[in-house]
Amino acid sequence: MKLLITGGAGFIGSNFIHYWLKNHPDDKIVNLDKLTYCGNLENLQSIEKNPNYKFVKGDICDLNLVGAILQENKIDTIVHFAAQSHVDQSILNIDKEGRESNETIQKLFEHSLPYDFVLNNTWGTHVLLEAAVKAWRGEEFRNKKFHHISTDEVFGALPLDDAGKFSESTKYDPRSPYSASKAASDHLVSAYYTTYGLPVTITNTSNNYGPYQYPEKLLPLAITNLLENKKVPIYGDGKYVRDWLYVEDHCRAIELVLEKAKIGETYLIGGLTEDVNNLELINRVLAIMGKSEEMLEYVKDRPGHDRRYAVDWTKAKNELDYKPLYDLDTYLEKTINWYKENESWWKRIKSGDYLKYYKKQYEKR
C-alpha cells in the first residue's frame, strides 16, 4: 500500500504514521504537512530515516502539489487528518499562517476569525478530493481509498440529563466555526462518493488523547501543568461530558476501516461506554499523579461550550470488530507516563506564542 497522510506531523497523524509503519513495515508513506503551530516534526524523529517514509512540507490547498504527490508516488490510499482542530482557536484564531496563499480570499475574510478553519478544513478537503478524482479516475478507482477523519462535534451537543448518544444517523448540528467547517468537509466527501464514485469512508471520532498531543488540549495541559506544579484550569463548573478515545485505539480503528469497511460508509469511533465529565477526568489524573484538588483552578467558561458529547460506536464494533484495548484509567496512566518521560518535548512547546494564548484564553473568573 502507498499512503498519503495529510497532517502527519500533528498529534493524531504522527501517531498513525508510527502505528502504520510498525504494523505494515513494507508499505510506503508520504506525509504532507504545512507545519502550522501544532505540526511538529519532532513527533517523527525516530522514523525520519525510514526508506518507506517521506515528508513533504506543503499545503493541502495546493491542487498542483497534491496532484503531483499522488501521481509521482503512485498513491493508492489517502488518509486525511489535516485540519485546524482546536475549538478555542477557531474562536480566537491566533494562527495567521497561510493567509498569503490566496490574496482574494484573504481580503474577503481578513476580519473573519475562523478564516483558517474554513480554508483548511473545508477548502483543503475539497482540493484533496478533486486531486484524487483527477489522479485516479483513469484507473476507475480500482484499489483506491480515500479516508476522511472527522469529529463527533459535527452533531452538535446533548443535554447533561440526556441518556442518548450520537450515531451515524444523527442529524448534523455544528455549533462552532470548527465543527461547522468539519461538517462541510464531511458533506463534500460524501458528495464526491455519490457524484463521482470516489471510494471514500468517513470516521467521526470523539476526543483523542495520548502521546504527542499539543498542550493546548485538556489532558496534556493538565498533565504538564501538574508536572510543573501549576494549577489546572477548569472551564465553568467542570461538568462538561466528552467521550475519551486513546489515540492508538483510533489508529487501530482506521486500520480496520481501511481493511474491512464498506465504501461510502461512515463509522463513529469512541473510547468509552459511560459518561465521564471533565472534572471527574481531571480528578482521576490527580489521583494517579498523587495530587490534591487544590491544584484545580476554575476559569471563565468558553463561548458556546457544548455540554455533552456521547458516541455510540456499535456499528464499528459489529462491522469492523472494533473496541478499545484497555480502560480509561490504564490509558490515563500510560499518557501521564509518556509526558513524564518526554519532558523536553512538551517544555519546548509551552513557551512563546503558546503562553500568550494561554494567558488570554484561561482568564480567572
C-alpha positions in Angstrom: 0.0 0.0 0.0 1.2 3.5 -0.8 -0.4 6.1 1.5 -0.6 9.8 1.5 -1.1 11.0 5.1 -2.2 14.7 5.4 -1.3 16.5 8.6 1.0 13.7 9.6 3.2 16.0 11.8 0.2 16.7 14.1 -0.9 14.7 17.1 -3.1 12.0 15.6 -1.4 11.9 12.2 2.0 11.3 13.7 0.7 8.6 16.0 -0.9 6.9 13.0 2.3 7.0 11.0 4.2 5.4 13.8 1.4 2.8 14.2 1.2 2.0 10.5 4.9 1.6 9.9 5.2 -0.6 12.9 2.4 -2.9 11.8 2.8 -2.6 8.0 6.6 -2.1 7.5 6.6 -2.8 3.8 4.1 0.0 3.0 5.2 3.4 1.9 4.0 6.7 3.4 4.2 10.2 2.2 3.4 12.8 4.9 2.1 16.1 3.6 2.0 18.8 6.3 2.1 22.5 6.3 3.7 22.7 9.7 1.4 25.3 11.3 1.6 25.9 15.0 0.6 22.3 16.1 2.7 20.5 13.4 5.9 19.1 15.0 8.4 17.1 13.1 10.0 16.1 16.4 7.0 13.7 16.7 8.5 11.7 13.8 12.3 11.8 14.5 12.5 8.1 15.2 11.3 7.2 11.7 12.5 10.1 9.6 15.3 8.0 8.0 13.0 5.0 7.3 13.3 4.5 3.5 9.5 3.9 3.3 8.7 7.3 4.8 8.9 10.7 3.1 8.0 14.1 4.4 6.7 16.9 2.1 6.2 20.4 3.5 3.2 21.8 1.8 -0.4 22.9 1.8 -3.4 20.7 1.2 -5.0 23.7 -0.5 -2.3 23.5 -3.3 -4.0 21.4 -6.0 -0.9 21.1 -8.2 1.2 19.9 -5.3 -1.3 17.3 -4.1 -1.8 16.1 -7.7 1.9 15.7 -8.2 2.3 13.8 -5.0 -0.5 11.4 -5.9 1.0 10.7 -9.4 4.7 10.7 -8.6 4.4 8.4 -5.6 1.6 6.2 -7.1 -0.5 6.8 -4.1 -3.5 4.4 -3.7 -4.7 5.4 -0.2 -5.3 8.8 1.2 -5.8 9.2 5.0 -6.9 12.8 5.6 -6.1 14.1 9.1 -5.0 17.7 8.2 -7.3 20.1 10.0 -7.4 23.1 12.3 -8.9 21.3 15.3 -9.0 23.3 18.5 -12.4 24.9 19.1 -10.8 27.7 21.2 -8.5 28.6 18.3 -11.4 28.7 15.9 -12.9 31.4 18.1 -9.6 33.3 18.8 -7.8 32.5 15.6 -4.3 33.4 16.7 -2.6 31.5 14.0 -2.5 33.5 10.8 -0.1 31.4 8.8 -1.0 30.6 5.2 -3.3 33.6 4.5 -1.0 34.8 1.8 -1.8 31.7 -0.3 -4.9 33.3 -1.7 -4.9 37.1 -1.7 -8.5 37.4 -2.9 -9.9 35.1 -0.1 -7.6 36.9 2.3 -9.0 40.3 1.6 -12.6 38.9 1.7 -12.1 37.3 5.1 -9.4 39.4 6.7 -11.7 40.3 9.6 -13.1 36.8 10.0 -11.8 35.0 13.0 -12.5 31.4 11.8 -10.8 32.0 8.4 -8.1 29.4 8.7 -10.6 26.8 9.9 -12.8 27.2 6.8 -9.9 27.4 4.5 -8.0 24.3 5.7 -10.9 22.1 6.9 -13.4 22.8 4.1 -11.5 24.1 1.1 -8.5 21.8 1.8 -10.7 18.8 1.8 -12.3 19.8 -1.5 -8.8 20.2 -3.1 -7.8 16.7 -1.9 -11.0 15.2 -3.3 -10.6 16.9 -6.6 -6.9 15.8 -6.9 -7.9 12.2 -6.1 -10.6 12.2 -8.8 -8.2 13.6 -11.4 -5.3 11.3 -10.4 -7.3 8.1 -10.0 -10.2 8.4 -12.5 -8.3 6.8 -15.4 -7.9 3.6 -13.3 -11.7 3.7 -12.5 -10.7 4.0 -8.8 -9.5 0.4 -8.7 -7.9 -0.5 -5.3 -8.1 3.1 -4.3 -9.3 4.5 -0.9 -9.9 8.0 0.5 -10.5 8.0 4.2 -11.6 11.2 5.9 -11.1 11.8 9.6 -13.8 13.9 11.2 -15.3 14.6 14.6 -18.3 13.9 16.7 -18.7 17.7 17.2 -20.5 17.9 13.8 -23.5 16.5 15.6 -23.8 19.4 18.0 -24.4 18.8 21.7 -26.5 16.7 24.1 -28.0 17.9 27.4 -26.5 16.6 30.5 -29.7 14.8 31.5 -30.0 13.1 28.1 -29.1 9.4 28.0 -28.9 9.4 24.2 -25.7 9.2 22.1 -24.6 10.3 18.7 -24.8 7.7 16.0 -24.3 7.5 12.3 -27.9 8.6 11.7 -27.7 11.7 14.0 -28.6 14.9 12.2 -25.7 17.3 11.8 -25.9 20.4 14.0 -22.5 22.0 14.3 -22.2 24.8 16.9 -18.7 26.3 16.5 -16.7 27.5 13.5 -14.5 24.5 13.8 -17.3 21.9 13.8 -19.2 23.7 11.0 -16.1 23.6 8.8 -15.7 19.8 9.6 -19.4 19.2 8.9 -18.9 20.9 5.5 -15.9 18.7 4.7 -17.9 15.6 5.6 -20.6 16.6 3.2 -18.1 17.2 0.5 -16.5 13.7 1.0 -20.0 12.1 0.8 -20.9 14.2 -2.3 -17.7 13.0 -4.2 -18.7 9.4 -3.5 -22.2 10.0 -4.8 -21.3 12.2 -7.7 -18.0 10.6 -8.9 -17.9 7.2 -7.3 -14.8 8.1 -5.4 -14.2 5.3 -2.9 -14.5 7.1 0.4 -15.0 6.3 4.0 -15.5 8.6 7.0 -14.9 8.3 10.7 -16.3 10.7 13.3 -14.3 10.3 16.4 -14.5 11.6 20.0 -11.9 13.5 22.0 -8.5 11.8 21.4 -5.6 11.9 23.9 -2.2 10.3 24.3 1.4 10.9 23.2 2.5 13.9 21.2 -0.7 15.9 21.9 -0.2 19.6 21.7 -0.6 21.1 25.3 -3.5 23.3 24.5 -5.9 20.4 24.9 -7.3 19.5 28.3 -5.4 16.3 29.2 -1.9 17.3 28.1 -2.4 20.8 29.6 -3.5 19.3 32.9 -0.7 16.7 33.0 2.1 19.1 32.0 0.8 21.8 34.4 0.9 19.3 37.3 4.4 18.2 36.4 5.3 21.9 36.7 3.4 22.1 39.9 1.0 24.6 38.3 -2.8 24.5 38.7 -5.1 23.0 36.1 -7.7 25.4 34.6 -11.3 24.0 34.6 -13.9 25.8 32.4 -17.1 26.8 34.1 -18.4 24.1 36.6 -16.3 21.3 35.0 -19.4 19.2 34.3 -18.9 19.0 30.6 -19.0 15.5 29.3 -16.9 14.1 26.5 -16.1 10.6 25.1 -12.4 10.0 25.6 -10.5 7.9 22.9 -6.9 6.8 23.3 -5.1 7.7 20.1 -3.7 4.2 19.5 -7.3 2.8 19.6 -8.2 5.5 17.0 -5.3 4.3 14.8 -6.4 0.7 15.1 -9.9 1.8 14.1 -8.7 3.5 11.0 -6.7 0.3 10.1 -9.9 -1.7 10.5 -11.8 0.8 8.3 -9.2 0.5 5.5 -9.2 -3.2 5.7 -12.9 -4.0 6.3 -15.2 -1.1 5.8 -17.8 -0.7 3.1 -17.1 2.0 0.6 -19.2 5.1 1.2 -19.9 4.3 4.8 -19.4 6.4 8.0 -18.4 5.0 11.3 -18.4 6.6 14.7 -15.3 5.7 16.8 -15.4 6.2 20.6 -13.4 5.1 23.6 -16.0 4.9 26.5 -19.3 3.3 27.2 -20.2 5.5 30.2 -20.1 9.3 30.7 -17.1 10.9 32.4 -17.3 14.7 32.9 -14.2 16.9 32.7 -14.0 17.4 36.5 -14.1 13.6 37.1 -11.5 13.1 34.4 -9.0 15.5 35.9 -9.7 14.1 39.4 -8.6 10.7 38.0 -5.4 12.4 36.7 -4.8 14.0 40.1 -5.2 10.6 41.8 -2.8 8.9 39.5 -0.2 11.7 39.9 -0.7 11.9 43.7 -2.0 15.5 43.7 -4.9 17.0 45.5 -8.0 19.0 44.4 -6.2 22.2 45.5 -4.4 22.0 42.1 -7.7 22.9 40.3 -8.5 26.4 39.2 -11.9 27.3 37.9 -11.8 29.8 35.0 -14.2 31.7 32.8 -16.2 29.5 30.5 -15.7 29.3 26.8 -18.3 30.9 24.5 -20.9 28.3 23.2 -19.4 25.5 25.2 -21.2 22.2 24.4 -22.4 20.4 27.5 -22.2 16.8 26.4 -20.9 14.6 23.6 -21.5 10.8 23.7 -20.7 8.3 21.0 -22.4 5.1 20.1 -19.7 3.0 18.3 -21.9 -0.1 17.9 -21.7 0.0 14.1 -17.9 -0.1 14.2 -18.0 -2.9 16.8 -20.4 -5.0 14.8 -19.0 -4.4 11.3 -15.3 -3.9 12.0 -14.7 -5.8 15.3 -13.5 -2.5 16.8 -13.2 -2.0 20.6 -10.7 -0.2 22.9 -8.0 -2.5 24.2 -7.9 -1.0 27.7 -9.9 1.0 30.2 -9.7 4.8 30.8 -7.6 4.6 33.9 -5.0 2.4 32.2 -4.8 4.8 29.3 -4.5 7.8 31.5 -1.6 6.3 33.3 0.1 5.4 30.0 -0.4 9.0 28.9 0.9 10.5 32.1 4.0 8.3 31.9 4.7 9.4 28.4 4.6 13.1 29.3 6.9 12.3 32.3 9.4 10.6 30.1 9.3 13.3 27.3 9.6 16.4 29.3 11.9 18.1 26.8 9.3 17.7 24.0 6.5 19.5 25.8 8.6 22.1 27.5 9.8 23.4 24.2 6.2 23.8 23.1 4.9 25.5 26.2 6.6 28.8 25.5 6.4 31.9 23.3 3.1 32.3 21.4 1.5 29.5 23.3 1.9 31.3 26.6 0.2 34.4 25.1 -2.7 32.2 24.0 -2.8 30.5 27.4 -2.9 33.9 29.3 -5.7 35.2 27.0 -7.9 32.1 27.0 -7.7 31.0 30.6 -8.7 34.2 32.4 -9.7 33.8 36.0 -13.4 34.2 36.7 
